[in-house]
Amino acid sequence: MEQLDTIDRKILSELDRDSRQAYSAIAKKVRAKKDTVKYRINKLRQDGIIEGFYTVINYSKLGFLLFRLYIQTEGISEDKKLELLTYLKEHKNVNLVFRITGRYNFSFDVWVRDIWEYEKFWYGLIEKFGVYFSNYHSALKTRYTEFSRNYLAEDGKEKLQFTISQKTEKEDLDELDFRILTTISKNARESLVNMAKKAGTSVVTARERLRQLIRKKVIVGFRTMLNYEKLGYQYYKVDLWFNNMENYTQIIQRVLSHPNVIYTERTLVTSHFEFDLEVKDFRQFISIMDEFEKEFPEDIKRYEYYTLIKNYKTNYLPSL
């Protein structure tokens, strides 16, 4: 972060809030020339700070459930570990694969249409690799939300939220909708011309379908894949338990308002609340957690945390 100046940080903040913005729109907001903004974004991509642009899709609107799995391995060789990672990376139902520290070694998310599809995935996994699992934990994510990284610019703007899992009705989409979603999911800055060509339709139709997907809240935002390590940050995930639920809403609102909190999850059969942070170091992480406990000493019972070591896979759209 120390290597970036104010303009860089403001540009990253704008792309984090809406990565589909035109160069001219970003330039106006950061008070710089359009060519300067374009050059800076290209430089940030070349330096690996920006890894790409993705579309935030509410997969609940597509009729999908999301399960999260923690796995602790034991007595597994490097060859078998590579085989396990390859299996997870290539599996159509797996959308995230992380190497983590803490009680478990791996964390991954699984997209399914119902619990029977999840059952099929789970028993297929343990049939192949279960002998190496010494401990594991599974939970169903009922609400999953991303938040804008307000720590980037610290400009006092309202924190944006992008809910990608919640109680909602499934939308009735056709094949063209799915082709557009597939095209834009991995490149939120895809031009309408390219989008229309890849989806096999006209620019006018592609534009209207995109608007409808946004209006129906199937698409809830356009964001940027940032390399937090190159920004000088570390990634922590927290599981939080409460002594009582009297001040639950107040605690959650306080957690959500923190600029370093970037994801929150509500899950079944796990902790009472989960959230993810990007911080400069372990000292800052402990400081933030101490701050929360000091504010709610009678309410917060305990917490556990995990550190992300490596991201092996990220997929932003279920296999349709």
N, C-alpha and C positions, 0 to 999 in steps of 0.2 A: 504494500500500500504506500510505503514511503517513496517508491519510485514513480508514483503517479501524481500528477499535479491536479489542481482544482478542476480544470476542464475535463481531464480524463475521468475523474470521479463522478462529475455531473453527467457526462455522457453515459457511463456505465449505469448510473442510477436511472436515467431515462430509458435505456434499453431494458433494464431489469423490470421496469414498470410496464413498458409497451415496446417490444422489440420490432413491431411492424411499423413503427413511425417512420415517416420519410426523413431523409437527411435534413431537409429544410425545416421541418417541424422541430427536430432536435436542436438544430442550430439556433433557432429563435429562443428556445427555452434555456439554453446554456450560454446564450449571448456570444456566439462565435460564428464565423463564416461557414457556409455550407461545405465548401471544399476542405476547410480545416476539420470539420466533423467527420467527413468521409475519410480523410487521411488518417485521423486518429483511430477510427473504428478499424480500418484495415491494419493499422500498426498493432492494435490491441489483439487482433486475430493472429497476426504473424507471431506475436510474442507468446501466444498460447493462453492469454488471460481470458479472451473470449473463445469458447470452444464451439459455439454454434448458437442457433436460435430455434426455439421449440414452441409449439402451440399447446396451451394448457387445455386439456379436454376433460370434461366431466364424464368419466366412464360409467357412472351410475345411470346417466341418460342413455347409454348404449346397452344397458341391461347387465352390466358386469358387477361382480363382487370382488373385493380385494382382501386377500389373506396375507399376513406377514409371518414369516418363519425365522426363528433363531435356531442355529445348529451349533453344537459343540462336538468337535471331532476328537477321536482318540485312536492311537495306533494306526494312523493312516500314512502311507508312504507318499512321497512327492508325486510319483506317477499317478497314484489313485486320487490324490488331491486335484491334480490337473484334469483327470478324467471327470471328477465331480464338477469342477468349474465349467468344463466344456459342456457337460450335460445340461447344466443350469443355463449357460449362455445361449445354447442352441434351442432350448425348450420354448415353444411358442407361448406357453402360459406364464412364463417368468418375465417380469418387466424390470426388476432391479436385483442386482447381486453385489453385495458389499462384503469386504473383509473387515472385521471389526476387532477391537480389544474388549476386555471385560469378561463376563461369564461365558460368552459364546464366541465362536470363531467366525461364523458367517451369518449374514442376515440377507433375506431375499423376499420379494413380494411376488405373489402369484395371482394373476387375473383368471377368474372363472365365471361361468354363467350361472352356476348353482353349486350346492354343496357336493353333489354327486360327481361333478367334474373335478372338484377339489380332492375328493376321496380317491379318484382315479390317479390324479397327479401324485398324491401323498404315498399311496401304496406302491406306485411305480418307482418312486424315489427310494423308499426304504428297502424295496426288493433288490435294488442295485447297490445301495451304499449304506443301508441301515446298520450293518455290522460295525461301521466306523463311527456311529453316532452314540456318544456317551450321555448326551443330554440334548433336549430340544424343547421348544415352546412355540405354539401357534396361536394366532389371534386374528379375529375378523375386524378389519377397519370399517367402522360405521360412519365416520366423518374424517376427512383428510383435507387439510387446507395449506396452501402455500401463501407466504407473505413477501411483500417487497422488502428488499434489503435496504432499509433506511439508514444503516450505518455507512453506506457508500458515500453519500454526499452530505449527510447531516444537515439538510436544508429545512427541516421542520415540516416537510410535506406529510400529508396524511398517509398512514400505512395502508397499502392496498392488500386485499386478500383475494385468493383464487381458490374456490372450493371445488375439489375434483372428486369428492365422494360424499354423498349425503342421501337422506331419504327423499326420493323424488320419483316421478313417473318416467317410464321409458319412452323415448321419442321414436316415432315411426319414421325411419329414414330409408331411403332407397340406395341402389348401388352407386349412383352418381355422388350422393352425399358421402358415402364411404370412400370413394376414390378421391374426392377433394380432401377429406380428413387425412387419408393416407399420404397425400402429396404434401400437405402443409404441416403435418405433425412434426416432422424432423427439420423443417426449414420455415420458420414463421415469416421470414422475409421473402419467400417465394413470390415472384411477380405474378400478376393475374394472367399474363400471356402464357407463361410456363405452366401455371396451374391448370389453365384451360386445356393446353396441349396434352399434358400428362393425364388429365381426367377424361379426355376425349369429348370436349364440349366447346362452346363458344365463350369468349371473354365475358360477354354480357350475362350469360347463364351462370358462369363460374362466380362472377361478382354477386349475383343475386342469391345463389346458394350459400355463399360464404356469409352474407348478411343474415340469412335465415338461421344458419347454424349458430351465429352469435346471438341473435334475438331469442332463440330457443334455449340459450345457455348450454348448448352442447360444447361450444367453444367459449371458455371463460377468460381467456387472455392469451397474450403473446409475450414470451419471456426469453431470457438469455442464459445459456449455459456458461457459467463462469468457473474458472479454475481457482477455487478459494485458496489453494496452497500458494499459487503465484501471486495472490493478493496479500499473502502473509498471514493467512488465517487457518484455524483448525476447526474441525467439525465434531460436535458432541451431540449425542442423543440422550434425553433424560426421560426416565419413567418415574412418575410422581405418585405417591400415596398420601391420603389425607386421614387424619384422626376422626374427622367428622365432615359432613357435607354442607354445613351451615353457610360458610362463606365461599362455596365452590365457584359461583359466578364471579365474585369479586377477585378471587385469586387468578382465575383464568384470564379475566380482562387485564389484570396487571401483567401476567406473563406475556400475553399477546401484544401488549403495548411496547414491550422492550425491543429496541432497534435490532438487536442481534438474534432474536427469535425468528426463524425463517420457515418452519413447518410446525404444524400441530396435528395430533391424531387423537381420536377417541376410538377405543377398541373394546371388544368383548373378551372376557376371561383374561384380564391382564391388570395393569395398574389403572389408577383412576384417571390419569391424564398423561399424555406424552407430548414432548416438544423437542425440536432440534435447534441448535444454535451454531453460528459461526463466530468464533472469537479469536483474538490475537494469540492467546496462549492459555495454558492451564490455569495460571494465576487469575486471569480475567474470568474464566469460567467459574472458578470457586468463588470469586468475589460476587458474581451475579447470583449464584445459588445462595450464598450467605445473605445477600440482600433480600431475596425472596423469603428465606426462613426467618429473618429478623422482622419482616413485616407481618408474617403470619405464624408466630411461634406456637400457637395453640392448635393450628389447623394442619400444618404440614407434618406428616408423620415421618416420612423418609423418602429418599430417592436413590435410584441407581442410574449409572450413566455408562455409555459406550462411546468409543472413539472410532471414527471411520479411518481406516488405513488405506484402502484402495477400492475404487469403484470399477467393477468388472463389466457391468452392463447397465444401460439405461434405455428403456423403450417407452415412448410416450403414447403409444396407441395399442390397445389390445388386438390380438389376431382376430380379424373380422371374418 
